[in-house]
Amino acid sequence: MPTEEKALYAMALIAQESHAVPTPRNYVEAITSPHREHWIDGMVEEQLNHWRNSSYRMVAIADLPPDAHIYPSIWAFRTKCNADGTIKSFKTRDNIDGRQRRPGMTTID
């Protein structure tokens, strides 16, 4: 096999391997994944960014007003790849679960 063909074959194998990393659909799948360290690192970084940017703050449930609406959050996961198919990063996002919202309910800024 010529050298150029070998290089293309190797790149194809790398691309196959990187796409073989399953994307978790939820938190439990992420922390039980063989790549859990990467997903956990991404989740920690996401939480730190929220704290740094003052995107939200922790409040004790006892301190909430009785009519407060609590929205749970959900994690979104994605694997980013380089042009050659190798894994570039494991991306995580912490999002408000909008499925819990009802008409007329608002969030506090």
All heavy atoms as an XYZ file, in Angstrom:
880
protein
N       0.854     -1.174      0.000
C       0.000      0.000      0.000
C       0.902      1.239      0.000
O       1.758      1.377      0.857
C      -0.896     -0.045      1.256
C      -1.936      1.017      1.305
S      -2.965      1.001      2.828
C      -3.949     -0.449      2.646
N       0.702      2.162     -0.947
C       1.515      3.385     -0.998
C       1.340      4.221      0.272
O       0.333      4.133      0.960
C       0.990      4.133     -2.220
C       0.243      3.129     -3.025
C      -0.209      2.066     -2.085
N       2.331      5.066      0.553
C       2.341      5.872      1.777
C       1.112      6.762      1.888
O       0.508      6.863      2.951
C       3.617      6.738      1.824
O       4.742      5.888      1.661
C       3.723      7.483      3.121
N       0.727      7.416      0.788
C      -0.428      8.304      0.822
C      -1.702      7.529      1.162
O      -2.536      7.980      1.941
C      -0.587      9.020     -0.518
C      -1.699     10.067     -0.502
C      -1.777     10.801     -1.816
O      -0.733     11.161     -2.390
O      -2.907     10.997     -2.287
N      -1.816      6.326      0.585
C      -2.979      5.492      0.861
C      -3.008      5.073      2.325
O      -4.063      5.045      2.954
C      -2.933      4.233     -0.024
C      -4.144      4.075     -0.907
C      -4.027      2.819     -1.726
O      -3.234      2.809     -2.686
O      -4.719      1.848     -1.383
N      -1.845      4.759      2.887
C      -1.750      4.370      4.301
C      -2.198      5.524      5.196
O      -2.901      5.314      6.175
C      -0.316      3.974      4.656
C       0.094      2.616      4.165
C       1.501      2.309      4.622
C       1.968      0.974      4.057
N       3.348      0.684      4.437
N      -1.778      6.739      4.839
C      -2.152      7.913      5.635
C      -3.665      8.123      5.608
O      -4.284      8.395      6.636
C      -1.433      9.146      5.132
N      -4.266      7.997      4.429
C      -5.715      8.155      4.317
C      -6.443      7.061      5.088
O      -7.454      7.310      5.738
C      -6.140      8.147      2.844
C      -5.740      9.382      2.042
C      -6.058      9.177      0.570
C      -6.433     10.619      2.566
N      -5.920      5.839      5.022
C      -6.511      4.723      5.751
C      -6.438      4.979      7.261
O      -7.411      4.774      7.989
C      -5.786      3.432      5.395
C      -6.324      2.208      6.095
C      -7.552      1.655      5.745
C      -5.605      1.618      7.120
C      -8.045      0.542      6.394
C      -6.093      0.502      7.783
C      -7.314     -0.034      7.414
O      -7.801     -1.135      8.066
N      -5.279      5.464      7.733
C      -5.109      5.764      9.156
C      -6.077      6.865      9.582
O      -6.687      6.793     10.655
C      -3.674      6.174      9.446
N      -6.244      7.903      8.750
C      -7.167      8.991      9.072
C      -8.602      8.477      9.137
O      -9.375      8.878      9.999
C      -7.046     10.126      8.060
C      -5.787     10.951      8.269
S      -5.491     12.213      7.023
C      -7.010     13.106      6.985
N      -8.955      7.557      8.253
C     -10.298      6.985      8.264
C     -10.528      6.195      9.546
O     -11.601      6.258     10.154
C     -10.507      6.097      7.046
N      -9.510      5.451      9.995
C      -9.633      4.700     11.240
C      -9.781      5.635     12.436
O     -10.590      5.392     13.321
C      -8.417      3.793     11.451
C      -8.338      2.559     10.557
C      -7.047      1.797     10.833
C      -9.538      1.656     10.775
N      -9.020      6.716     12.448
C      -9.115      7.693     13.540
C     -10.520      8.287     13.566
O     -11.132      8.412     14.617
C      -8.051      8.804     13.387
C      -6.662      8.231     13.648
C      -8.340      9.969     14.322
C      -5.527      9.160     13.271
N     -11.043      8.635     12.398
C     -12.385      9.214     12.321
C     -13.425      8.226     12.832
O     -14.342      8.597     13.558
C     -12.701      9.633     10.888
N     -13.274      6.947     12.476
C     -14.213      5.934     12.946
C     -14.156      5.820     14.462
O     -15.173      5.731     15.120
C     -13.881      4.576     12.338
C     -14.439      4.366     10.968
C     -14.149      2.956     10.481
O     -13.231      2.285     10.932
N     -14.944      2.513      9.535
N     -12.950      5.825     15.023
C     -12.803      5.694     16.465
C     -13.428      6.872     17.197
O     -14.082      6.699     18.205
C     -11.327      5.578     16.839
C     -10.718      4.253     16.449
C      -9.210      4.220     16.664
O      -8.683      5.157     17.299
O      -8.579      3.278     16.200
N     -13.229      8.089     16.687
C     -13.761      9.253     17.384
C     -15.281      9.277     17.333
O     -15.921      9.703     18.271
C     -13.194     10.542     16.803
O     -13.690     10.750     15.510
N     -15.864      8.835     16.237
C     -17.317      8.817     16.137
C     -17.904      7.642     16.897
O     -19.094      7.573     17.090
C     -17.760      8.807     14.674
C     -17.412     10.085     13.969
N     -17.986     11.287     14.294
C     -16.527     10.358     13.002
C     -17.490     12.239     13.533
N     -16.595     11.707     12.749
N     -17.040      6.724     17.349
C     -17.502      5.599     18.136
C     -17.783      6.024     19.584
O     -18.344      5.270     20.344
C     -16.475      4.477     18.115
N     -17.373      7.243     19.962
C     -17.653      7.734     21.306
C     -19.131      8.097     21.356
O     -19.561      9.045     20.706
C     -16.790      8.973     21.649
C     -17.199      9.558     22.992
C     -15.325      8.616     21.630
N     -19.929      7.352     22.113
C     -21.359      7.675     22.177
C     -21.596      8.959     22.953
O     -20.941      9.223     23.953
C     -21.973      6.470     22.892
C     -20.853      5.838     23.631
C     -19.585      6.185     22.898
N     -22.514      9.764     22.469
C     -22.870     11.007     23.142
C     -23.915     10.683     24.207
O     -24.969     10.143     23.888
C     -23.449     12.021     22.145
O     -22.466     12.270     21.140
C     -23.814     13.316     22.825
N     -23.615     11.006     25.468
C     -24.598     10.729     26.526
C     -25.874     11.528     26.318
O     -25.845     12.671     25.887
C     -23.885     11.185     27.806
C     -22.460     11.335     27.457
C     -22.395     11.603     26.004
N     -26.992     10.909     26.641
C     -28.279     11.590     26.528
C     -28.678     12.269     27.829
O     -29.591     13.085     27.848
C     -29.365     10.598     26.120
C     -29.188     10.089     24.690
C     -30.172      9.018     24.383
N     -29.821      7.861     25.227
C     -30.486      6.730     25.256
N     -31.549      6.573     24.523
N     -30.096      5.738     26.043
N     -28.001     11.899     28.926
C     -28.330     12.491     30.219
C     -27.145     12.358     31.169
O     -26.115     11.774     30.831
C     -29.587     11.833     30.809
C     -29.439     10.322     30.906
O     -28.439      9.804     31.393
N     -30.450      9.605     30.437
N     -27.308     12.889     32.360
C     -26.244     12.919     33.370
C     -25.775     11.507     33.740
O     -24.579     11.242     33.820
C     -26.761     13.662     34.600
C     -25.820     13.636     35.774
C     -24.728     14.497     35.830
C     -26.019     12.757     36.828
C     -23.861     14.484     36.911
C     -25.155     12.735     37.911
C     -24.086     13.597     37.941
O     -23.218     13.572     38.996
N     -26.708     10.608     33.952
C     -26.354      9.238     34.365
C     -25.504      8.560     33.299
O     -24.496      7.910     33.618
C     -27.617      8.412     34.691
C     -27.279      6.955     34.946
C     -28.339      9.002     35.890
N     -25.873      8.700     32.042
C     -25.071      8.110     30.966
C     -23.675      8.717     30.923
O     -22.708      8.019     30.649
C     -25.766      8.285     29.617
C     -26.936      7.364     29.418
C     -27.545      7.476     28.033
O     -26.924      8.102     27.135
O     -28.646      6.943     27.842
N     -23.567     10.013     31.204
C     -22.255     10.671     31.167
C     -21.347     10.153     32.271
O     -20.171      9.869     32.035
C     -22.423     12.183     31.285
N     -21.873     10.027     33.493
C     -21.009      9.625     34.598
C     -20.756      8.126     34.654
O     -19.890      7.680     35.403
C     -21.536     10.134     35.963
C     -22.879      9.518     36.305
C     -21.583     11.641     35.990
C     -23.300      9.746     37.742
N     -21.473      7.353     33.852
C     -21.195      5.915     33.772
C     -20.481      5.555     32.474
O     -20.194      4.392     32.227
C     -22.494      5.093     33.906
O     -23.409      5.500     32.889
C     -23.115      5.281     35.281
N     -20.190      6.559     31.664
C     -19.495      6.367     30.392
C     -18.025      6.039     30.623
O     -17.437      6.442     31.627
C     -19.609      7.663     29.582
O     -18.629      7.737     28.592
N     -17.389      5.312     29.688
C     -15.946      5.094     29.790
C     -15.156      6.410     29.709
O     -14.017      6.478     30.126
C     -15.616      4.212     28.586
C     -16.896      3.678     28.087
C     -17.973      4.601     28.569
N     -15.782      7.464     29.210
C     -15.144      8.780     29.086
C     -15.618      9.727     30.188
O     -15.578     10.934     30.033
C     -15.447      9.379     27.707
C     -15.017      8.499     26.591
N     -13.709      8.373     26.208
C     -15.726      7.663     25.800
C     -13.625      7.504     25.219
N     -14.833      7.062     24.955
N     -16.072      9.170     31.305
C     -16.666      9.964     32.386
C     -15.769     11.096     32.884
O     -16.267     12.151     33.224
C     -17.125      9.081     33.529
C     -16.043      8.424     34.326
C     -16.629      7.526     35.422
N     -15.758      6.404     35.650
C     -15.819      5.251     34.997
N     -16.730      5.083     34.072
N     -14.977      4.282     35.250
N     -14.443     10.862     32.912
C     -13.546     11.915     33.392
C     -13.661     13.169     32.532
O     -13.669     14.289     33.042
C     -12.081     11.440     33.414
C     -11.793     10.349     34.421
C     -12.112      8.955     33.901
O     -12.295      8.798     32.663
O     -12.199      8.030     34.710
N     -13.752     12.964     31.218
C     -13.878     14.110     30.302
C     -15.215     14.826     30.497
O     -15.278     16.055     30.495
C     -13.741     13.658     28.854
C     -12.424     13.027     28.546
N     -11.239     13.733     28.546
C     -12.094     11.752     28.249
C     -10.246     12.934     28.244
N     -10.740     11.718     28.066
N     -16.290     14.050     30.639
C     -17.611     14.651     30.811
C     -17.689     15.385     32.144
O     -18.220     16.498     32.222
C     -18.720     13.605     30.709
C     -18.812     12.954     29.365
C     -18.702     11.626     29.090
C     -19.030     13.586     28.089
N     -18.836     11.400     27.738
C     -19.044     12.587     27.110
C     -19.214     14.917     27.697
C     -19.241     12.868     25.755
C     -19.406     15.194     26.350
C     -19.418     14.174     25.397
N     -17.146     14.787     33.199
C     -17.177     15.431     34.516
C     -16.354     16.708     34.501
O     -16.784     17.738     35.035
C     -16.711     14.457     35.617
C     -17.767     13.357     35.802
C     -16.452     15.184     36.932
C     -17.347     12.213     36.700
N     -15.172     16.674     33.870
C     -14.362     17.899     33.742
C     -15.151     18.997     33.041
O     -15.118     20.163     33.444
C     -13.068     17.626     32.967
C     -12.064     16.811     33.759
O     -12.230     16.676     34.994
O     -11.109     16.306     33.138
N     -15.878     18.631     31.987
C     -16.692     19.604     31.255
C     -17.816     20.164     32.105
O     -18.102     21.371     32.063
N     -18.452     19.311     32.921
C     -19.535     19.779     33.781
C     -19.004     20.716     34.870
O     -19.627     21.738     35.173
C     -20.280     18.593     34.402
C     -21.123     17.825     33.401
S     -22.155     16.546     34.135
C     -20.958     15.256     34.430
N     -17.853     20.377     35.440
C     -17.253     21.246     36.464
C     -16.912     22.610     35.857
O     -17.210     23.659     36.445
C     -16.000     20.578     37.077
C     -15.202     21.566     37.902
C     -16.394     19.369     37.912
N     -16.322     22.598     34.670
C     -15.974     23.859     33.999
C     -17.222     24.692     33.698
O     -17.232     25.908     33.875
C     -15.198     23.581     32.713
C     -14.676     24.820     32.035
C     -13.681     25.612     32.879
O     -12.932     24.997     33.662
O     -13.671     26.851     32.764
N     -18.294     24.041     33.279
C     -19.551     24.748     33.000
C     -20.097     25.392     34.275
O     -20.520     26.550     34.267
C     -20.571     23.768     32.405
C     -21.941     24.348     32.156
C     -22.041     25.282     30.967
O     -21.027     25.535     30.290
O     -23.145     25.777     30.714
N     -20.079     24.663     35.387
C     -20.558     25.209     36.647
C     -19.691     26.389     37.096
O     -20.208     27.404     37.559
C     -20.571     24.125     37.733
C     -21.607     23.051     37.500
C     -23.023     23.573     37.605
O     -23.333     24.372     38.472
N     -23.879     23.134     36.715
N     -18.374     26.248     36.963
C     -17.476     27.357     37.321
C     -17.745     28.592     36.484
O     -17.719     29.718     36.986
C     -16.012     26.919     37.174
C     -15.507     25.938     38.227
C     -14.101     25.460     37.867
C     -15.531     26.559     39.607
N     -18.017     28.397     35.196
C     -18.343     29.538     34.332
C     -19.621     30.234     34.788
O     -19.715     31.461     34.745
C     -18.463     29.099     32.873
C     -17.114     28.819     32.254
O     -16.089     29.337     32.689
N     -17.102     27.975     31.238
N     -20.620     29.459     35.203
C     -21.859     30.069     35.719
C     -21.561     30.907     36.954
O     -22.086     32.007     37.110
C     -22.896     28.995     36.059
C     -23.637     28.480     34.877
N     -24.387     29.283     34.054
C     -23.748     27.222     34.362
C     -24.935     28.562     33.100
N     -24.554     27.305     33.269
N     -20.719     30.387     37.848
C     -20.376     31.139     39.061
C     -19.600     32.405     38.705
O     -19.869     33.476     39.238
C     -19.545     30.278     40.020
C     -20.376     29.284     40.748
C     -20.459     27.942     40.491
C     -21.269     29.516     41.837
N     -21.342     27.340     41.349
C     -21.843     28.284     42.192
C     -21.633     30.660     42.550
C     -22.763     28.163     43.228
C     -22.545     30.528     43.586
C     -23.102     29.288     43.913
N     -18.617     32.280     37.818
C     -17.801     33.443     37.423
C     -18.638     34.531     36.774
O     -18.406     35.716     36.973
C     -16.706     33.000     36.438
C     -15.577     32.262     37.082
C     -14.503     31.952     36.033
N     -13.707     30.841     36.490
C     -13.531     29.699     35.837
N     -14.055     29.523     34.647
N     -12.808     28.740     36.350
N     -19.601     34.118     35.957
C     -20.438     35.076     35.218
C     -21.676     35.508     35.994
O     -22.496     36.255     35.473
C     -20.868     34.474     33.884
C     -19.693     34.184     32.987
O     -18.689     34.874     33.036
N     -19.799     33.147     32.172
N     -21.848     34.995     37.192
C     -23.040     35.269     38.009
C     -24.322     34.938     37.247
O     -25.310     35.669     37.312
C     -23.058     36.734     38.469
O     -21.915     37.012     39.244
N     -24.297     33.842     36.503
C     -25.472     33.415     35.726
C     -26.593     32.939     36.635
O     -27.763     33.057     36.301
C     -25.107     32.278     34.781
O     -24.108     32.671     33.894
N     -26.223     32.355     37.751
C     -27.221     31.948     38.734
C     -26.555     31.875     40.095
O     -25.347     31.965     40.213
C     -27.882     30.618     38.368
C     -26.976     29.406     38.402
C     -26.532     28.868     39.622
C     -26.578     28.788     37.242
C     -25.724     27.760     39.651
C     -25.763     27.675     37.273
C     -25.339     27.160     38.476
O     -24.546     26.065     38.512
N     -27.384     31.722     41.095
C     -26.839     31.590     42.449
C     -27.601     30.487     43.165
O     -28.770     30.238     42.877
C     -26.913     32.906     43.206
C     -28.293     33.453     43.379
C     -28.267     34.875     43.958
N     -29.553     35.510     43.781
C     -30.512     35.508     44.699
N     -30.324     34.933     45.849
N     -31.657     36.105     44.462
N     -26.931     29.876     44.104
C     -27.542     28.819     44.900
C     -28.375     29.462     46.003
O     -27.944     30.428     46.633
C     -26.477     27.926     45.523
C     -25.626     27.201     44.506
S     -26.533     25.925     43.657
C     -26.354     24.602     44.805
N     -29.572     28.935     46.202
C     -30.457     29.433     47.245
C     -31.011     28.223     47.988
O     -31.442     27.253     47.362
C     -31.628     30.252     46.641
C     -32.580     30.729     47.714
C     -31.107     31.407     45.817
N     -31.001     28.285     49.306
C     -31.576     27.199     50.103
C     -33.084     27.162     49.877
O     -33.738     28.217     49.791
C     -31.266     27.407     51.579
N     -33.635     25.977     49.762
C     -35.077     25.837     49.523
C     -35.868     26.525     50.636
O     -36.902     27.136     50.384
C     -35.462     24.355     49.382
C     -34.876     23.819     48.082
C     -36.964     24.162     49.410
C     -35.120     22.361     47.820
N     -35.365     26.482     51.869
C     -36.052     27.122     52.992
C     -36.134     28.637     52.822
O     -37.039     29.276     53.369
C     -35.337     26.778     54.291
N     -35.218     29.228     52.057
C     -35.195     30.685     51.859
C     -36.084     31.156     50.707
O     -36.217     32.358     50.486
C     -33.763     31.166     51.606
C     -32.867     30.957     52.818
O     -33.408     30.827     53.937
O     -31.641     30.911     52.641
N     -36.664     30.236     49.965
C     -37.504     30.610     48.824
C     -38.892     31.039     49.288
O     -39.433     30.494     50.252
C     -37.646     29.430     47.867
C     -36.404     29.022     47.104
C     -36.671     27.738     46.333
C     -35.981     30.123     46.158
N     -39.491     31.984     48.579
C     -40.875     32.347     48.909
C     -41.797     31.173     48.584
O     -41.484     30.342     47.719
C     -41.166     33.547     48.008
C     -40.070     33.621     47.025
C     -38.934     32.793     47.520
N     -42.940     31.088     49.245
C     -43.840     29.940     49.038
C     -44.342     29.790     47.610
O     -44.648     28.690     47.169
C     -45.007     30.200     49.992
C     -44.709     31.448     50.725
C     -43.427     32.016     50.234
N     -44.438     30.898     46.860
C     -44.945     30.819     45.488
C     -43.823     30.703     44.448
O     -44.064     30.879     43.256
C     -45.825     32.020     45.184
C     -45.079     33.346     45.307
O     -43.996     33.355     45.952
O     -45.559     34.350     44.765
N     -42.602     30.406     44.869
C     -41.467     30.309     43.945
C     -41.612     29.089     43.036
O     -42.113     28.048     43.449
C     -40.163     30.219     44.723
N     -41.198     29.261     41.814
C     -41.187     28.167     40.840
C     -39.742     27.718     40.657
O     -38.879     28.512     40.307
C     -41.764     28.624     39.499
C     -43.162     29.118     39.596
N     -44.240     28.284     39.766
C     -43.662     30.371     39.580
C     -45.339     28.996     39.833
N     -45.016     30.287     39.723
N     -39.492     26.449     40.890
C     -38.142     25.917     40.764
C     -38.074     25.147     39.448
O     -38.862     24.236     39.207
C     -37.804     24.986     41.943
C     -37.920     25.749     43.251
C     -36.412     24.397     41.772
C     -37.855     24.876     44.477
N     -37.128     25.551     38.601
C     -36.944     24.881     37.324
C     -35.711     23.983     37.407
O     -34.624     24.455     37.719
C     -36.737     25.883     36.187
C     -37.924     26.798     35.980
C     -37.830     28.143     36.294
C     -39.113     26.307     35.480
C     -38.913     28.988     36.112
C     -40.197     27.143     35.294
C     -40.091     28.483     35.608
O     -41.160     29.309     35.425
N     -35.871     22.716     37.127
C     -34.692     21.841     37.138
C     -33.815     22.125     35.919
O     -34.263     22.717     34.938
C     -35.292     20.441     37.058
C     -36.632     20.624     36.421
C     -37.095     22.003     36.814
N     -32.580     21.714     36.007
C     -31.692     21.873     34.854
C     -31.411     20.510     34.234
O     -31.570     19.472     34.888
C     -30.384     22.549     35.262
O     -29.656     21.730     36.139
N     -31.048     20.541     32.983
C     -30.672     19.308     32.278
C     -29.319     19.547     31.610
O     -28.979     20.672     31.254
C     -31.722     18.885     31.222
C     -31.987     20.009     30.218
C     -33.008     18.438     31.874
C     -32.887     19.620     29.077
N     -28.570     18.490     31.456
C     -27.251     18.573     30.818
C     -27.364     18.180     29.357
O     -28.094     17.247     29.014
C     -26.267     17.641     31.523
C     -25.815     18.166     32.835
C     -26.265     17.794     34.068
C     -24.826     19.172     33.056
N     -25.621     18.515     35.034
C     -24.723     19.361     34.439
C     -24.013     19.933     32.218
C     -23.848     20.275     35.020
C     -23.137     20.836     32.794
C     -23.057     21.005     34.168
N     -26.641     18.908     28.525
C     -26.524     18.569     27.102
C     -25.052     18.258     26.836
O     -24.168     18.969     27.308
C     -26.985     19.736     26.242
N     -24.794     17.196     26.107
C     -23.434     16.736     25.849
C     -23.173     16.660     24.352
O     -24.071     16.327     23.584
C     -23.223     15.347     26.463
C     -23.506     15.294     27.932
C     -24.743     14.923     28.411
C     -22.532     15.643     28.846
C     -25.013     14.888     29.761
C     -22.781     15.613     30.212
C     -24.028     15.237     30.669
N     -21.922     16.947     23.982
C     -21.541     16.876     22.567
C     -20.035     16.680     22.457
O     -19.268     17.280     23.210
C     -21.936     18.166     21.865
C     -21.696     18.116     20.385
C     -22.324     19.307     19.722
N     -21.965     19.292     18.317
C     -21.826     20.346     17.587
N     -22.024     21.535     18.094
N     -21.499     20.252     16.319
N     -19.623     15.850     21.516
C     -18.207     15.648     21.254
C     -17.824     16.480     20.042
O     -18.474     16.395     19.002
C     -17.905     14.162     20.953
O     -18.415     13.367     22.012
C     -16.428     13.916     20.829
N     -16.813     17.325     20.180
C     -16.309     18.135     19.065
C     -15.094     17.432     18.489
O     -14.247     16.931     19.228
C     -15.895     19.526     19.548
C     -17.037     20.347     20.064
C     -17.599     21.153     18.956
C     -18.534     22.208     19.514
N     -18.816     23.227     18.583
N     -14.984     17.398     17.158
C     -13.873     16.719     16.491
C     -13.075     17.689     15.620
O     -13.620     18.680     15.120
C     -14.395     15.586     15.621
S     -15.179     14.278     16.552
N     -11.804     17.368     15.455
C     -10.946     18.109     14.526
C     -11.285     17.669     13.107
O     -12.031     16.710     12.892
C      -9.471     17.801     14.816
C      -9.038     18.353     16.148
O      -9.309     19.495     16.477
N      -8.357     17.525     16.926
N     -10.716     18.344     12.125
C     -10.966     18.025     10.722
C     -10.557     16.594     10.387
O     -11.158     15.952      9.533
C     -10.233     19.006      9.821
N      -9.520     16.083     11.073
C      -9.060     14.720     10.782
C      -9.868     13.659     11.529
O      -9.602     12.474     11.423
C      -7.567     14.567     11.095
C      -7.252     14.750     12.566
O      -8.181     15.033     13.360
O      -6.065     14.607     12.925
N     -10.880     14.079     12.295
C     -11.745     13.136     12.980
C     -11.348     12.829     14.414
O     -12.072     12.135     15.113
N     -10.216     13.328     14.868
C      -9.812     13.096     16.254
C     -10.643     13.970     17.185
O     -11.132     15.027     16.786
C      -8.315     13.398     16.473
O      -8.057     14.747     16.089
C      -7.437     12.453     15.663
N     -10.801     13.529     18.405
C     -11.611     14.269     19.361
C     -10.895     15.538     19.788
O      -9.754     15.497     20.219
C     -11.938     13.400     20.591
C     -12.792     12.212     20.163
C     -12.662     14.225     21.654
C     -13.033     11.214     21.248
N     -11.586     16.641     19.633
C     -11.045     17.948     20.035
C     -11.426     18.251     21.479
O     -10.602     18.672     22.275
C     -11.585     19.030     19.104
C     -11.103     20.419     19.403
C     -11.671     21.402     18.395
C     -11.188     22.806     18.670
N     -11.742     23.741     17.695
N     -12.699     18.059     21.806
C     -13.148     18.339     23.166
C     -14.485     17.664     23.452
O     -15.207     17.270     22.542
C     -13.269     19.841     23.389
O     -14.219     20.384     22.503
N     -14.773     17.564     24.732
C     -16.044     17.049     25.209
C     -16.808     18.259     25.754
O     -16.428     18.831     26.764
C     -15.818     16.016     26.313
C     -15.208     14.739     25.832
C     -13.845     14.642     25.581
C     -15.993     13.616     25.631
C     -13.279     13.463     25.137
C     -15.432     12.422     25.189
C     -14.076     12.355     24.944
N     -17.879     18.665     25.068
C     -18.628     19.868     25.435
C     -19.829     19.505     26.295
O     -20.531     18.534     26.029
C     -19.135     20.601     24.180
C     -18.041     21.157     23.314
C     -17.433     22.339     23.990
C     -16.452     23.035     23.090
N     -15.890     24.205     23.707
N     -20.059     20.300     27.323
C     -21.238     20.121     28.170
C     -21.917     21.473     28.359
O     -21.267     22.511     28.365
C     -20.863     19.559     29.555
O     -20.011     20.480     30.207
C     -20.175     18.217     29.440
N     -23.229     21.451     28.496
C     -23.997     22.665     28.768
C     -25.053     22.334     29.810
O     -25.720     21.301     29.739
C     -24.697     23.197     27.508
C     -23.758     23.722     26.459
C     -23.119     25.024     26.925
N     -22.146     25.491     25.979
C     -20.829     25.362     26.115
N     -20.327     24.752     27.155
N     -20.007     25.831     25.214
N     -25.206     23.240     30.767
C     -26.230     23.113     31.799
C     -27.360     24.053     31.407
O     -27.173     25.261     31.317
C     -25.632     23.501     33.157
C     -26.574     23.253     34.302
O     -27.571     22.527     34.125
O     -26.321     23.786     35.396
N     -28.528     23.504     31.140
C     -29.658     24.289     30.642
C     -30.863     24.156     31.560
O     -31.070     23.111     32.170
C     -30.075     23.797     29.246
C     -28.962     23.899     28.248
O     -28.453     24.974     27.995
N     -28.562     22.772     27.685
N     -31.673     25.200     31.595
C     -32.948     25.125     32.309
C     -33.863     24.206     31.509
O     -33.955     24.309     30.282
C     -33.606     26.527     32.431
C     -32.741     27.440     33.278
C     -35.011     26.432     32.990
C     -32.636     27.028     34.729
N     -34.532     23.299     32.195
C     -35.446     22.375     31.536
C     -36.761     23.108     31.276
O     -37.610     23.226     32.152
C     -35.668     21.149     32.418
C     -36.487     20.072     31.729
O     -36.948     20.303     30.592
O     -36.664     18.997     32.326
N     -36.897     23.625     30.071
C     -38.069     24.411     29.703
C     -39.356     23.624     29.635
O     -40.440     24.205     29.595
N     -39.274     22.304     29.669
C     -40.494     21.496     29.608
C     -41.348     21.670     30.857
O     -42.531     21.355     30.850
C     -40.148     20.018     29.430
C     -39.408     19.742     28.120
C     -38.927     18.328     28.042
N     -37.910     18.134     29.086
C     -37.258     16.999     29.272
N     -37.512     15.959     28.512
N     -36.358     16.888     30.221
N     -40.747     22.181     31.931
C     -41.470     22.368     33.191
C     -42.238     23.688     33.236
O     -43.054     23.893     34.117
C     -40.484     22.340     34.369
C     -39.668     21.082     34.448
C     -40.508     19.889     34.858
O     -41.443     20.023     35.627
N     -40.198     18.732     34.322
N     -41.946     24.600     32.305
C     -42.567     25.932     32.340
C     -44.033     25.866     31.944
O     -44.442     25.062     31.132
C     -41.822     26.878     31.410
C     -40.390     27.080     31.899
C     -39.755     28.254     31.316
N     -40.466     29.463     31.728
C     -40.220     30.640     31.228
N     -39.321     30.791     30.296
N     -40.876     31.694     31.628
N     -44.787     26.778     32.521
C     -46.207     26.886     32.216
C     -46.501     28.330     31.818
O     -45.814     29.244     32.287
C     -47.056     26.517     33.444
C     -46.824     25.109     33.952
C     -47.454     24.090     32.980
N     -47.202     22.743     33.436
C     -46.268     21.936     32.940
N     -45.484     22.346     31.972
N     -46.121     20.714     33.379
N     -47.520     28.574     31.002
C     -47.854     29.949     30.611
C     -48.096     30.821     31.840
O     -48.715     30.396     32.808
C     -49.140     29.787     29.795
C     -49.094     28.384     29.310
C     -48.385     27.584     30.371
N     -47.535     32.024     31.816
C     -47.707     32.972     32.901
C     -46.622     32.900     33.959
O     -46.534     33.752     34.822
N     -45.783     31.867     33.932
C     -44.709     31.740     34.904
C     -43.467     32.427     34.350
O     -43.171     32.326     33.172
C     -44.395     30.264     35.177
C     -45.529     29.535     35.859
S     -45.309     27.758     35.938
C     -43.839     27.610     36.886
N     -42.749     33.128     35.209
C     -41.538     33.819     34.779
C     -40.376     33.418     35.655
O     -40.548     32.840     36.731
C     -41.716     35.346     34.862
O     -41.992     35.693     36.219
C     -42.832     35.821     33.951
N     -39.168     33.745     35.200
C     -37.975     33.501     35.991
C     -37.529     34.810     36.620
O     -37.854     35.882     36.131
C     -36.838     32.931     35.135
O     -36.566     33.852     34.083
C     -37.216     31.585     34.547
N     -36.780     34.715     37.691
C     -36.268     35.906     38.374
C     -34.869     36.168     37.850
O     -34.037     35.280     37.802
C     -36.234     35.700     39.893
C     -37.637     35.457     40.419
C     -35.600     36.892     40.592
C     -37.688     35.026     41.861
N     -34.602     37.418     37.447
C     -33.264     37.773     36.961
C     -32.361     38.156     38.088
O     -32.708     38.696     39.060
C     -33.344     38.905     35.942
C     -34.035     38.430     34.672
O     -33.927     37.237     34.353
O     -34.673     39.274     34.021
